[in-house]
Amino acid sequence: MLFLTGAEIRRCLAPDAALAAIEQALAIQEEGEYTSPDRLHMNCGGDGDTLLLMPCLTREALSTKLVSVFPRNSDHGRPVIDGLVVLSDPRTGEIQALMDGKTVTALRTGAVTGVSIRHLAPKGAETLGLVGCGVQAFDQARHACAAHPLRRLLLYGRSKERRDLLLERLTQELPGIEVRGADSIEAMMDQSQVVITATTAREPVLPDDPTLFEGKHCIAMGSFEAGVREYPDAVFERVAGVWVDTPLAMEESGELATPLERGLIDREQVETLGALIARGGSPDRGEHGTTFFKSVGTALFDLQAAKSIHERARELGLGIELDS
């Protein structure tokens, strides 16, 4: 079996390849050509500490991801997300590769955001506002820029030190794109046509002002628990349609479960991103021009990313062969 480090995984899965893997995963999901039970959540204590187990099977691959999410780790300089992805032969069950789970997660999560921007963002969008400068932020911005011709990134986070480190890293990674910090969330919202929240917040981080959401594509990436939200009620006063990476997002995340329960949106307004792509249609932007996308991730995304990574690693001769 092949063991791949985070650095090797990044060499194997460039943003364009990651976007292609996620679009293929969305197509497989719409066709129903896969098997994946609901992911197992195990509470590991207070403040959202969680262990997740995510298996998936297609005709071409079998994968299992074991991932931990410990939000308080960020206060001590430790990774919030950690874990392992196991890729196996679907015919024999033999393990083909072990991969650093936090890197696979970061890349496929960033790619999901990028695919949503590709299909839902206003065509003339030039500025991305990113709330949250933690572990997800770099790949969120990187894949967003690979998916759409953005010209400007505005960063907002609780920690000025983390924001400045991210700003420096993105400036080096994305030459030709202006990257700067935002003085306030309101200023960021006012100047952005695409807004991403990628935080560990358990309550809304954006102002409850519906006018701030007009003409924007809004992406919620952080919440994956019932009752937890990054966006306020105000955004749902402006959306005509809502898109999800998987229907499970309507139950698993408070981002949509709470608005649905309170009647702020109807289930008829919610569609999978894969369904939109499959029919080749344009999103319903409504009278306010606002679109909303919620991702909770699926094991199918991990599988397709891991499959692409493994194939490329073999081509490049990367990784360490382990005795089974």
N, C-alpha and C positions, 0 to 999 in steps of 0.2 A: 504494500500500500504506500501511497505517496503522502508525505506530510508537507504542507505549504504554510509558510509564515505569512503574516500580514503584508510585509513588503513584497513578497513573491506574488501574492494574490493581486496586489495593485498593478504589478507588471503585466499580469495576465488578463485584467479586465479594465480596459480603457473605457471612458464614459460612453462613447458611441456603441461599444459592444455591450455595455451594461444596459443601455436604453433598448437595444435590440432584444436582449434576453428578457427584459420585462414586458415588452410588447408581445413577444412570443408566449410568455406565461399568461398574459391576459387573454390571448386568443385560445390557448388550451383551456383556460378556465371557462370561457364562454361555450366552448364545444363540449365541456364536461368530460374530457378525456384524461382524467386523473383521479386519484384516490387520496384523500387527506382528511383525517378526523379533525374535529375541533381541537385546537391546541390546548394542552393541559396547562393550567395556571396553578402554581402552588405559592401561597402567601408565606413569605419568609420573615415576617415581622412587620413593624410599623413603617410608615412613610413610603409605602408602595414597593418595598423590597419583594421581588417576584422571581420565581424560577419558571421557565417556559420550556415545554417539550413539543416539537413541531415536526412530525413525520410527513412524507409525501411520496407518492409513487406515480410515475407515468410509464408509457411504453418504453421509454429510452433511459430512464434513470430512477434511482431510489435514493432518497436523502432523509436525514434526520438532523434537526438542529436542537441542541441543548443550549439555552441562553439564560443568563441571569441579568436582571435589571435592578440595580441598587442605587436609586437616585441620590442618596446621601454621600456616595463615594466621591462625587464631584467636589464636595467641601474639603476633601483630604487629598486631592490630586490623583485619585484612582479612577479607572474607567467605570462609567455608569453601566455600560453594557459589556458583557464578556460571555464567552461560550465557545462552542465547537460545532462545526458542520461535518457530518459523516456522509460521504457519497459512496453508494454501493452499487454493485451490478444487479439490475432488476431481475435477471434470470436466475442467478445463483445466490444472491445475498452477500457475496464476498465484498469486503470493504476495499474500495478503490483509492480513496483519498480521505485524509483528515485535514481540515482547514480551520484557520483562526476564525472563530465565529463572529467576533466583533467587527472584523474587516469585511467579511461577506455581508453582514447586516448593514454596515455603513454604506457600502457600494450599492446594494440593491435598494436600500431606502432612498438614497439620493436619486437613483435612476427612476424610481416610482414617481417622485416629485417631478423630475424632468419630463417624463412621459405625460403627466397631467398638464404641465405648462405647454408642451408641444401641441396638445389637442384642445386646451381650454382657455389659454391666455389670450387677451386681445392681440391681434396681429401686430399692432404698432407699439406693443409694450417695450419699453427701454430700460426701466428701472425696477430692480428687485429690492424689496425691503425684507430683511431677515431678522426675526426676533429670536434670540437665543444664540449664544456664541460658544456652546459646549461641544460635546463629542460629535454630534450630527452635523454641525453647521458647515464645516469645510466641504463635505461631499454633497450637501444640499445645494450650496452655491455652485460648486463645480459642475454638477450634472444639469442644473438649471441653465447654465451658460452654454453647455453642449447642446441643449435642446432648443434654444431660442436665442436670437441675436440680441442679447441684452447689452447695454452699454454702461450700466451703472449699478453698483451694489451699495446699499445702505445697511449698516449693521447696528443692531441695538441689543444690549445685554446688561445684566445686573452688574457684572464685573468689568470695569474699564480695562483691567490688566488682560483679561481673556479676550475682550473685544480687540484690543490693540495687537495681541499676538495673532489672532485670526486675520485681522486686516493685513498684517505684514505677510502672512502665509498666502492669502488669496491674491495679493498684489503680485507676488512672485509667480504664482500658479497661472494667473489669468492676465497676461500682458495685453494692454490695449483696452482693458476695462477699468473704469474708475471705481475704486473701492474706498469708502470712507465711513466713519462713524456717524450715527444720527444723534442729534442733541436730545431728542425726545421721541417717544412713540408717535405722538401726533405729527411731528415734522416728517418722520419716516413715512407714515401713512399718506400724508398729503402729497408726497413726491413720488410714490410708488404705484405702479400698475399691477405688480405681482407681489403678494405678501405671503411669506412663509413663517409659521410659528413652529419652532423645534425646541421645545423647552420641557422641563420636568415639572412645570407649574401644575397645581391641582385646581386652580381657579383661573378665570379669564385674565389674560395679560394685555388685552387690547381694550381701548375705550369703548364704552357702550353708546356709541354715537353712529347711527345708521349712515349719515352723510359721508363718513370717512371710508365706507366700503364701496361706494359707487364707482362703477367702471373698473373694478379690480377682479383679478383672479386670486382667490384666497385659499391657502393650503394649510391644513392642520395636520401636523405630523407627530406631536408629542403624546397626546392622550391615547391610552389603550386600555383604560379601566372605566368601569361604569361610574358615573358621577363626576369624572374628571374632565374638565374643559379648558381649552385655551382661548376660545372665541366667545364673545358676549352674545346676548340675544339679538343685538342690533343687526348683525350680519344677515340674519334670517328675515329681517324686514326688507331686504334688498335683493335676495336671490329668487330667481324663478326656478332654477334647477340645481340639484346637488348631486355630486358624483362621488363614488366610493371605489376603492380597489377591490373590495369584496363585500358582499351583503352582510357579512358578520359585523362590519363596522357599525351597523345600525343598532346592534345589541351590545357589542363589546365595549364601545367607547361612549362615555357620557357626552362627547362632542355632538353626537347625533341622537343618542338614546333619550337624553333629557329634552331637547327641542321637539322630538317626535311625541314624547309622552305629554308634553305641555301644549301640543297643538300649534307650535310655531311653524312647523313644516309638516307636510303629509308624505306618507310613503310613496305616493304617486309621483312626487317630485324627485325621488332618489333613483339614480340609475348607476349601474356599474360603468366604469371607464371603458372596460372591454367591450360592452354593448355599444357604446357610442362609436368606438373605433371600428367595430365589426360592420356597422351599418353605414359607415362613411359619412355620417351626418355632421352638422354643425351644432354646437351646444346652444340651448335656449338661454340667451343672456337677459331676457326680460327687459322691462323699460329702464332699469337702472344699470344694465350692463355688468352685473355682478355674477361671478361663478364661484362655486365653493367645492373643494375636494377634500375628502377625509380618507386618510390611509391608516390602517392598523397592521398591514403586512400579512402575508400568507406564506406557508411552507412551500408553496409552488414557486414563489419568487426566489426563495433560497435555492430550491432545486435547480431552476434554470440558470441562475447565476453560477452555482457550483459546477454544473455541467460545462458551461462555457469556460470557466476557470481551469477545470481539469484538462479539457481538450487543449487549451492554449499552453498550459504548463508542460504537457507532453511534447508539444511542438517545439517549445523553447528549451526543453531539458531542465526545467526548474524543479525544485523540491528535493526532499530527502526520502529515499526508499527505506521503509521500515519492514522488518521481518514480521510476518503475521503469525 
